[in-house]
Amino acid sequence: MAWFSPDGALLPDIIALNGRWLRGKPALVLDGETISWAELADRTAQVANGLLGAGLEPGDRAVILMTNGLEMAEAIFGAMRAGATVVPLNVSVTNDAVRAMIDDSGARAVIASDAHVARIDELRDSLPAGIGERYFEVAAEPGSGAGWQSFTAMRDAAKAAPPPIAVAPGDGCNIIYSSGTTGLPKGIVHDHACRMAWAYDMAVALRYHAGARTLVALGMYSNITWVAMLSTILAGGTLVLRSRFDQRDCLQVMQDERITHFAMVPLMYQRLLEYEEFERYDLSALQFYMCCGSPLNLELKKAIVDGMPGNLIELYGLTEGLITVLAPEDLDAKLPSVGRPTPGQALAIIDDDGRELGPGESGEIVGSSRLMMSGYHNNPAATEAATWVHPSGARWLRTGDIGRFDEDGFLYIVDRKKDMIISGGQNVYPADIEAVVLTHEAVSECAVIGVASRKWGETPVAIVVKRSGNSIDLDAVTAFANGRLGKQQRIAATIAIDELPRNPNGKILKRELRKRFGTLEF
């Protein structure tokens, strides 16, 4: 059997090739247990052969609802090597959301770990016939759920020979469900050619290499984690897995495992820097670490740059497939920006009529690249709504984000289009206000929403979380902010709550805030 497709090596081929050429090198590390590249290649081949033997066919979808671990990596890449489309689900969402995503995916196999077997059992009777015909559990005591097969027994009974299928560039690789900040998650489809492009482009942009030791502390269902995993696999590095994010644990692992690379969301960086014993850990092995997933405010960005060794790389992008990167060498000169498009990306700013705007003008960010999704699974209307037709006739992706370019081609995020407030007929961007409020010494986190105003139609209100150890005078925060904001931007009030609602990637769920506070009127 050929070692790679005549169209070029795809991810299943890369894993097999790494198993051949990097045999003894660590591929996965978890709590002192190490799996070499040869072992990972064998185990994923066994998983693939086991799934095929159980009746899964190339092109079928395989849902994975698991906590981070060695078996989850084997399940993801084993199903991929079987030619299945991998559907890793967010473990933090409700059972109703899990049911909706399994139903939408049309999965014919479900692989779940300990805590999630019971969740699936609660849902099985409500799933349509034909969904999830095969159930595999990764559990301390397999057999706990009726109708479940042991994943490890299935794997261990299968041969480690290369699976007898050929994955093609246009075949489905994965469906990643969106983080759901605007309601029911949409299934984002990437084919194998697209995912190899992600691996190549992100490995270059984020400075991965064969010596990379990558910490994975964010769920392996997240595309942020996939960026780190794909880059590390392509480079032939090592993935150091954690079952969950914990500040002390992550810092200890960064020190003990000599971590060089990782990818986290802003909230995780904030938690690391706020940890009371942060300074005692040796993080000198850190080289490059990426931040994305939600807006990185300027104060936190400065704190990361000043407080952590190694190099911060900020990434703005969508799982759907557009990326800009603020490289370490541009941080000093362009700190407020999110960098420039990575090579091969075509980006533009357009107004509400679809006309391209020039430097300094704010509008919706649109673009095209080889990283773009095939579309939203089972949702042609959403795919069409996310499409802008370039004057050349090419179909570009609409981001729903408002931004502007400077004269040097650096992108600045202004806000989410749907979060924009129209006050007195003027566009008001919450992100601009949040940046000012966050400079108040008593404020740790801030989200600005629009509420009804008898005078202006809509007016901004700041929802804040106070900084630990500080008291907070809400009227003083309002006065502080309004003394630094333009007339149209001034906030009507400041409201303190204990915690801002967030999705698992750290994005603030403003829809939840609007539900709670949107009936206020000023």
Summary of the structure (lengths in Angstrom):
residues: 522
radius of gyration: 23.5
end to end distance: 71.1
largest distance: 73.2
contacts: 1810
relative contact order: 0.08
helix: 33%
strand: 27%
